[in-house]
Amino acid sequence: MCDSVCVVMPTYNEAQNLTITLTGVFAHNPEVHILVVDDASPDGTGELADAMAQHDDRVHVMHRQGKQGLGPAYIAGFDWAIAHGYSIICEMDMDGSHRPQDLTKLLERMRDPRVDAVIGSRRVRGGSSQGWPWYRNLISSCGSWYARFMLGISIRDMTAGFRAYRSAALQQLNLHDIAANGYVFQIDMTRRLAAKGARIVEVPIVFPQRAYGESKMSLGIVSEAMKKVTIWGCERMWRSLVRIFRDNGKAQ
């Protein structure tokens, strides 16, 4: 891989998953670097990451003061990776639900210089979820469909959090203005990239249920995402109506 790659991995109480995940990533993708963004995990995740960084210069650690959320952690990680000159910046979960061998697939797709972002997708042919309860899969698939419909974007897995971006594409966005919590962060990133004309592609991945620890997802995060998507969708439809009336007025 000729491009320098930084994989940003936010953590909160992921000590059980840290060593397994990082070892797997390097086994399949030895050329990448990993930035662990830890929100002062009380289980010692940050300290364990520090110990790994002392013995492997591919591991970097950012410590933040308290639990501040997934979106802010990614944005802080993006800022760090951009400042350190990485040309490809990835999002990847620490909990085992994003497989290291699928990261290889995302990076291979990024070899095409015409591609600005790659999404690891459960919703395209060949993609799937494993071990998920039916209701969580339903919430995810319905959320993606609703966001796709309201925002007029063809991406099938709008809420996916396994991604690779070109640094140049991220630098076109106002990262600190992005809605920052859970599902809504991923949706907002997608719509902003699409608005900039970025070429976004999906590759199929297998998304297993986490083996250790507890999910950080909640109904509150899901409902907040749907609220934001509804507002954005209504704004998009209003702009379209205004454009139609304006064009009709010019034609008369």
Stockholm file with secondary structure:
# STOCKHOLM 1.0

chainA/1-252         MCDSVCVVMPTYNEAQNLTITLTGVFAHNPEVHILVVDDASPDGTGELADAMAQHDDRVHVMHRQGKQGLGPAYIAGFDWAIAHGYSIICEMDMDGSHRPQDLTKLLERMRDPRVDAVIGSRRVRGGSSQGWPWYRNLISSCGSWYARFMLGISIRDMTAGFRAYRSAALQQLNLHDIAANGYVFQIDMTRRLAAKGARIVEVPIVFPQRAYGESKMSLGIVSEAMKKVTIWGCERMWRSLVRIFRDNGKAQ
#=GR chainA/1-252 SS CCSCEEEEEEESSCHHHHHHHHHHHHHHCTTCEEEEEECCCTTSHHHHHHHHHHHCTTEEEEECSSCCCHHHHHHHHHHHHHHTTCSEEEECCSSSSSCHHHHHHHHHHTTSTTCCEEEEESSSTTCEEESCCHHHHHHHHHHHHHHHHHHTCCCSCTTCCCEEEEHHHHTTSCGGGSCCSHHHHHHHHHHHHHHTTCCEEEEECEEECCSSSCCCCCHHHHHHHHHHHHHHHHHHHHHHHHHHHHHHHHHC
#=GC SS_cons         CCSCEEEEEEESSCHHHHHHHHHHHHHHCTTCEEEEEECCCTTSHHHHHHHHHHHCTTEEEEECSSCCCHHHHHHHHHHHHHHTTCSEEEECCSSSSSCHHHHHHHHHHTTSTTCCEEEEESSSTTCEEESCCHHHHHHHHHHHHHHHHHHTCCCSCTTCCCEEEEHHHHTTSCGGGSCCSHHHHHHHHHHHHHHTTCCEEEEECEEECCSSSCCCCCHHHHHHHHHHHHHHHHHHHHHHHHHHHHHHHHHC
//
